[in-house]
Amino acid sequence: MSRLYVGNLAYETTEADLRAAFSPFGEIASVKVVSDRRGRQKGFAYVDMADDSASEAAIESLRGTQLNGRTMGLSLS
């Protein structure tokens, strides 16, 4: 399993949005949209992919693409 850091997200981005974007590349183990203590999103998330090849494919394909009007920043965490 490998963890991807997904940055520069719009504050309204949901777990379902991320699952929809990353699911074409392989099995998703979990998605965590990071929020502050008040429940406001901080603009980044972690997506755990089932295997390394799925993570690498997602990074190659999604780097520089937009989700909810913002260009995602992707890296292995």
Stockholm file with secondary structure:
# STOCKHOLM 1.0

chainA/1-77         MSRLYVGNLAYETTEADLRAAFSPFGEIASVKVVSDRRGRQKGFAYVDMADDSASEAAIESLRGTQLNGRTMGLSLS
#=GR chainA/1-77 SS CEEEEEESCCTTCCHHHHHHHHGGGSCEEEEEEEECTTSCEEEEEEEEESSHHHHHHHHHHHTTCEETTEECEEEEC
#=GC SS_cons        CEEEEEESCCTTCCHHHHHHHHGGGSCEEEEEEEECTTSCEEEEEEEEESSHHHHHHHHHHHTTCEETTEECEEEEC
//
